[in-house]
Amino acid sequence: MEIKQFLDQLASATPTPGGGSAAALAGALSASLVAMVAGLSFGRGELKEKEAKEIKKRALAIQKRLLRAVDEDARSFDGVMAAFRLPKATEKERLHRSRVIQRAYRKATVTPRVVCEESIQLLQFCNTLGLKGNPNAWSDTGAGAFLANAALQGGILNIRINLTSIQDGPFKKKMEGLIARLQKKRDRLLIKYQ
């Protein structure tokens, strides 16, 4: 959809699209800036042209993936809402509803995880471009890094909000470990822009 239409929908009093979709969009914006700076670095800065072209190509692939994630995140939460609307009059219905809700919450962690992982890759590209890319585009690189960080933080929040409703202890522990690793990588990569 057009960006104005998306923003209007985001501002409406409906649960979707929400923070997860906005985080994915922030990541897509970051990927666009990374691609731009990589293109502006051909023959400028210390970055070799082959490496700059590879970063641009990969950033554009991430941009497409994160743009799809805008809708995917909304659909996964719609799945959670649909699970809560299942009938619960009998014990059998309650058990079925409970299992479907748990599956829906687990599924709702998938897209934010993708957003987080792609955002880390974008931060790595920003790090490379900030150090070796076109120095005249340093502010664009920094803006891309901060947008990638916003996408990462938004993704983490969405994973955590879904984890609060998941009963599978080992799954929750695994996801918290992933979050800790992502935050550690982010802290290492983002420090050059502060």
Summary of the structure (lengths in Angstrom):
residues: 194
radius of gyration: 19.0
end to end distance: 34.2
largest distance: 69.1
contacts: 674
relative contact order: 0.16
helix: 83%
strand: 0%
